[in-house]
Amino acid sequence: MSEYDVVVVGAGPGGSTAAKSCAEEGLNVLIVEKRQEIGAPVRCAEGVSKSELASLVEIKKRWIAAEVAGAKVYSPDNTVITLSAEQAGNEVGYILERKIFDRWLAKQAAKAGADILVKTAAIGIEKDGEALKIKLRRAGEFFDVTAKIVIGADGVESRVGKWMGIDTTLKLNEIESCVQYLMTGLDEKYDMDYCHFWLGHSRCPGGYIWLFPKGNGSANFGIGVMPSMAKETAKYYLDRFLEAEGIGMSKVVEVVAGGVPVSPMEKISTERCLLVGDAARHADPITGGGIINAMRGGKIAGKVAAEAVRKNDFSARFLSRYDKLCKEDFGKTLERNKILQKKILKMKDETLNNLAKSLEGYRMEDMSVTGIVKELIKRNPKIFWDLKSLFL
């Protein structure tokens, strides 16, 4: 039986970053990925902030599919708000080629010293004296490895979290149901120098529609809806929107679907276990973007795991410093944005239209996303008075 300091379940951005961080701290690390190919299938819009990504890794042109100037946000009546990339949030700037990017991150972890097993599923965890026994299945064969700590980077409703006693069950109002098409031939209809976002409960109940350019006239065209608010499937609303836009389904070359958690968790660690990325619900409740936070959380997880190994302390109390550090880094923003999300979900389309119109004529290039909310509070105090303490 192989023995490791840390086993990371899942080789997405959070998992690979955590493994690299652990390996750089001198730990013996294993990554297990259930899919046969890291980075596929792609389950996100692939957009990230330039500055945020640059703060985490050295930018490589080979995994940048496109670079955009900013974002255009459309209210239900198509009033447009334009933001520069620096001000549009943590999903705008670079559009990644996730299949290449995720593999690159995994290779960086391997270069740092981590072992990787693909097409290997974690099927259970048992406590084995002073360690954990991670039960694995690969190509029909069953085997075990031991670890002092397990890092769950296994996505929505993490099984690792459940096995270790963390409630990772999502309610219908805590998740966005998403469908995305990779489409071609869109450059004649849309400005491909920008990401595009369409709002409106009639269009996309509880969520939004997005277009993320990927170069050469192609783009990720997708939708997220909240199951607790939607009467139809996410695919129904996306297909209806594309039909209204006069875009034929013949332009679709790839389809992906999945869920995105949009409600932060109170607890993301326990004895001998840390959760990162979607497993820790680190996606932004407003945008659904999670790549940057997954990587931030992964770096923090690696440092906390290394400290735990050095001190030989794997208690829930010691590892709870991971929760604290994540909250200090980006968790408070997620909590604040969850409050804002709940506020927006209660607004009718007419209210969203009026809010967009209230910003007409304002110099948006001088504003951050937080600045936009501040300006909305000033111009619409009756609507946003209860959020004043969060943004002003």
C-alpha positions in Angstrom: 0.0 0.0 0.0 1.4 3.4 -1.0 1.8 6.0 1.7 1.4 9.8 1.1 1.3 12.9 3.2 -1.6 14.3 1.1 -4.0 12.8 -1.4 -5.8 15.3 -3.6 -9.0 14.1 -5.2 -9.7 16.0 -8.4 -7.2 17.7 -10.9 -9.1 20.9 -11.7 -7.4 24.3 -11.1 -8.0 24.1 -7.3 -6.8 20.5 -6.9 -3.7 20.9 -9.1 -2.8 24.2 -7.3 -3.2 22.6 -3.9 -1.0 19.6 -5.0 1.7 21.9 -6.3 1.6 24.0 -3.1 1.9 20.8 -1.0 4.8 19.4 -3.1 6.7 22.7 -3.0 6.4 22.5 0.8 8.2 19.1 0.6 5.1 16.9 1.1 4.6 13.5 -0.6 1.5 14.1 -2.7 -0.8 12.1 -5.0 -3.5 13.6 -7.3 -6.3 11.3 -8.5 -8.5 12.3 -11.3 -11.5 10.1 -12.3 -11.6 11.3 -15.9 -9.1 9.8 -18.4 -8.2 13.3 -19.6 -7.4 16.2 -17.4 -9.3 19.4 -18.5 -12.1 17.6 -20.4 -15.0 18.0 -20.6 -14.9 21.7 -20.0 -17.6 22.7 -17.5 -17.2 26.5 -17.3 -17.3 29.6 -19.4 -13.4 29.8 -19.1 -13.2 33.6 -18.3 -10.7 35.0 -15.8 -9.4 38.4 -14.7 -6.0 39.2 -16.2 -4.6 40.7 -13.0 -5.9 38.0 -10.8 -4.5 35.2 -12.9 -1.2 37.0 -13.3 -0.9 37.1 -9.5 -1.2 33.3 -9.3 0.8 32.0 -12.3 3.0 33.1 -15.1 0.8 33.7 -18.1 1.4 31.4 -21.1 0.0 32.3 -24.5 -0.7 28.7 -25.4 -3.6 28.5 -22.9 -5.1 31.9 -23.7 -7.9 31.4 -26.3 -8.8 35.1 -26.4 -8.2 38.5 -24.7 -11.1 40.8 -24.3 -11.4 44.6 -23.7 -14.3 44.4 -21.3 -17.9 43.3 -20.8 -21.2 44.5 -22.1 -24.1 43.9 -19.7 -27.7 43.9 -21.1 -30.7 44.6 -19.0 -34.0 42.8 -19.8 -34.9 45.7 -22.2 -31.4 45.6 -23.7 -30.1 48.8 -22.1 -26.3 48.3 -22.3 -23.7 49.0 -19.6 -20.1 48.7 -20.8 -17.2 47.9 -18.4 -13.5 47.7 -19.1 -11.8 44.4 -18.3 -10.2 45.8 -15.2 -13.6 46.8 -13.8 -15.8 44.0 -15.0 -14.9 41.4 -12.3 -13.1 38.1 -11.9 -14.4 36.5 -15.1 -13.3 39.1 -17.6 -10.0 39.7 -19.3 -8.6 36.3 -20.6 -10.7 33.5 -22.0 -8.8 30.3 -21.2 -8.5 27.1 -23.2 -9.3 25.0 -20.2 -8.2 21.7 -21.7 -4.7 23.1 -22.1 -4.7 25.2 -18.9 -5.8 22.5 -16.6 -3.2 20.1 -18.0 -0.5 22.7 -17.6 -1.4 23.2 -14.0 -1.3 19.4 -13.4 2.1 19.3 -15.1 3.3 22.1 -12.8 2.2 20.0 -9.8 4.0 17.0 -11.2 7.2 19.0 -11.8 7.0 20.1 -8.2 7.0 16.4 -7.2 3.3 15.3 -7.1 2.3 11.9 -8.4 -0.8 11.8 -10.7 -3.2 9.0 -11.5 -5.8 9.7 -14.2 -8.9 7.5 -14.8 -8.8 6.7 -11.1 -11.9 7.2 -9.0 -11.9 7.7 -5.2 -14.7 5.4 -4.0 -14.4 5.7 -0.2 -12.3 6.8 2.7 -11.7 5.0 6.0 -9.8 6.0 9.1 -6.8 3.7 9.5 -5.2 4.3 12.9 -3.2 7.5 12.6 -4.0 7.9 8.9 -6.7 7.7 6.2 -7.2 4.8 3.8 -8.3 6.2 0.5 -10.1 3.5 -1.5 -9.5 3.8 -5.3 -10.7 2.1 -8.5 -8.7 2.2 -11.7 -9.5 0.2 -14.9 -11.7 -2.2 -12.9 -9.0 -2.8 -10.3 -9.4 -1.8 -6.6 -6.6 -0.6 -4.4 -5.9 1.6 -1.4 -3.4 4.3 -0.5 -2.9 6.0 2.8 -2.7 9.7 3.6 -2.4 12.0 6.6 -4.7 14.5 4.9 -7.2 14.4 2.0 -8.0 17.5 0.0 -11.4 17.3 -1.7 -11.3 19.1 -5.1 -14.0 16.8 -6.5 -16.6 19.5 -7.4 -20.2 20.2 -6.6 -21.6 18.1 -3.7 -18.2 16.7 -2.9 -18.2 13.1 -2.0 -14.9 13.5 -0.2 -16.5 16.1 2.1 -19.5 13.8 2.8 -17.2 10.8 3.6 -15.3 13.0 6.0 -18.5 14.3 7.7 -19.0 17.7 6.0 -22.5 18.3 4.7 -22.0 19.2 1.1 -25.6 18.8 0.0 -26.9 21.7 -2.1 -30.5 23.1 -1.9 -32.2 24.2 -5.1 -31.6 27.9 -4.3 -27.9 27.2 -3.7 -27.0 26.0 -7.2 -27.2 27.2 -10.8 -28.1 24.7 -13.4 -25.9 25.5 -16.5 -25.8 24.6 -20.2 -23.1 25.9 -22.5 -22.6 25.6 -26.3 -19.3 26.1 -28.1 -20.5 27.9 -31.2 -18.9 29.2 -34.4 -19.6 32.0 -36.9 -20.7 34.6 -34.3 -18.3 37.4 -35.1 -20.7 39.1 -37.6 -23.4 39.5 -35.0 -21.5 40.2 -31.8 -18.5 42.4 -30.9 -15.9 39.8 -30.1 -13.7 42.2 -28.2 -16.1 42.0 -25.3 -17.8 39.4 -23.1 -21.5 39.7 -23.2 -24.0 39.1 -20.3 -27.8 39.2 -20.6 -30.0 39.6 -17.5 -33.7 39.2 -16.8 -35.8 36.7 -15.0 -38.0 36.1 -18.0 -34.9 35.2 -20.1 -33.0 33.3 -17.4 -34.7 32.9 -14.0 -32.3 33.4 -11.2 -29.2 33.6 -13.4 -27.8 35.1 -16.6 -26.8 34.3 -20.2 -23.2 34.7 -21.3 -21.1 34.9 -24.4 -17.3 34.4 -24.0 -15.3 34.9 -27.2 -12.7 32.2 -28.0 -11.2 33.6 -31.2 -11.9 33.1 -34.9 -15.6 33.9 -34.5 -16.2 31.1 -32.0 -17.5 31.6 -28.4 -18.9 29.9 -25.4 -22.6 30.7 -25.3 -24.2 29.6 -22.1 -26.8 30.1 -19.4 -27.3 29.5 -15.7 -30.7 29.3 -14.1 -31.7 28.6 -10.5 -33.8 25.4 -10.3 -35.9 26.9 -7.5 -37.1 29.7 -9.8 -37.1 28.1 -13.3 -40.1 26.4 -14.7 -38.1 24.9 -17.6 -34.7 23.4 -18.1 -31.6 25.6 -18.6 -31.3 24.2 -22.2 -34.9 25.4 -22.9 -34.2 29.0 -21.9 -30.9 29.0 -23.8 -32.4 27.6 -27.0 -35.3 30.0 -26.8 -32.9 33.0 -26.4 -30.7 31.8 -29.3 -33.8 31.5 -31.5 -34.9 35.0 -30.6 -31.4 36.2 -31.5 -31.7 34.5 -34.9 -28.8 32.1 -34.4 -29.2 28.6 -35.8 -28.3 25.5 -33.8 -26.2 24.3 -36.7 -23.4 26.6 -35.3 -23.1 24.4 -32.2 -20.0 22.2 -32.2 -19.9 21.2 -28.5 -22.3 20.9 -25.6 -21.6 20.8 -21.9 -23.8 20.9 -18.8 -23.3 21.0 -15.1 -24.1 22.7 -11.8 -22.4 25.7 -10.2 -22.7 26.3 -6.4 -23.7 29.9 -5.6 -23.9 29.8 -1.8 -20.8 29.8 0.4 -20.3 27.0 3.0 -19.8 27.7 6.7 -17.4 24.8 7.1 -14.8 23.7 4.5 -12.5 21.7 6.7 -12.6 19.0 9.4 -10.2 16.5 10.9 -7.7 15.4 8.2 -9.7 17.0 5.4 -9.8 20.3 3.4 -12.1 21.2 0.5 -11.2 23.5 -2.4 -12.9 25.0 -5.4 -16.5 24.0 -6.1 -16.3 21.4 -3.4 -15.9 24.3 -1.0 -18.5 26.4 -2.9 -15.9 29.1 -3.7 -17.7 30.2 -6.8 -18.9 33.8 -6.8 -22.7 34.0 -6.1 -23.1 36.9 -8.5 -21.0 35.8 -11.5 -20.6 32.0 -10.9 -16.9 32.4 -11.6 -14.7 30.1 -9.6 -11.4 29.5 -11.2 -9.4 32.2 -9.4 -10.9 31.5 -6.0 -10.3 27.7 -6.5 -6.6 28.5 -7.2 -6.4 30.9 -4.2 -8.0 28.3 -2.0 -5.6 25.6 -3.4 -2.5 27.6 -2.5 -3.9 28.2 1.1 -4.8 24.5 1.4 -1.3 23.5 0.5 0.3 25.7 3.1 -2.1 24.7 5.9 -1.6 21.0 5.0 2.2 21.4 5.1 2.0 23.1 8.5 -0.2 20.3 9.8 2.2 17.7 8.7 5.2 19.5 10.3 3.3 19.9 13.6 1.7 16.4 13.3 -1.6 18.0 14.1 -4.5 17.0 11.9 -7.3 17.9 14.2 -10.4 19.8 13.0 -9.4 22.7 15.3 -5.9 23.1 13.7 -7.1 22.7 10.2 -9.9 25.3 10.8 -7.2 27.9 10.1 -7.8 27.1 6.5 -11.4 28.3 6.8 -10.1 31.5 8.5 -7.5 32.2 5.9 -9.9 31.6 2.9 -12.4 33.9 4.5 -9.8 36.6 5.0 -8.6 36.3 1.4 -11.9 36.1 -0.5 -14.6 34.6 1.7 -16.0 37.9 3.0 -16.5 39.0 -0.6 -18.4 35.8 -1.4 -20.7 36.4 1.7 -21.3 40.0 0.7 -22.1 39.0 -2.9 -24.5 36.3 -1.7 -26.5 39.1 0.1 -26.4 41.1 -3.1 -27.5 38.1 -5.1 -30.5 37.5 -2.9 -31.5 41.2 -3.3 -31.2 41.0 -7.1 -33.3 37.7 -7.3 -36.2 39.5 -5.7 -36.2 42.3 -8.3 -38.6 42.3 -11.2 -37.3 42.8 -14.7 -38.8 46.3 -14.7 -36.7 47.2 -11.7 -33.6 45.9 -13.4 -34.4 48.0 -16.5 -34.8 51.1 -14.3 -31.5 50.5 -12.5 -29.7 50.1 -15.8 -31.2 53.3 -17.1 -30.2 55.1 -13.9 -26.6 54.6 -14.9 -26.9 56.0 -18.4 -24.4 58.8 -19.0 -22.1 57.8 -16.2 -18.5 57.3 -17.1 -18.3 53.5 -16.5 -14.6 53.3 -17.3 -14.0 55.1 -14.0 -15.8 52.5 -12.0 -15.2 49.1 -10.4 -18.0 46.6 -9.9 -18.2 47.6 -6.3 -18.3 51.2 -7.5 -21.3 50.4 -9.7 -23.2 49.1 -6.7 -22.2 52.2 -4.7 -23.5 54.4 -7.5 -26.7 52.4 -7.7 -27.2 52.9 -4.0 -26.7 56.6 -4.3 -29.1 56.9 -7.3 -31.6 54.4 -6.0 -31.4 54.7 -2.2 -34.9 53.3 -1.5 -34.1 50.0 -3.3 -30.6 49.5 -1.9 -30.8 51.1 1.5 -30.4 47.8 3.3 -27.1 47.2 1.5 -25.6 50.6 2.4 -23.4 49.2 5.2 -21.9 46.6 2.9 -20.8 48.9 0.1 -20.6 52.5 1.4 
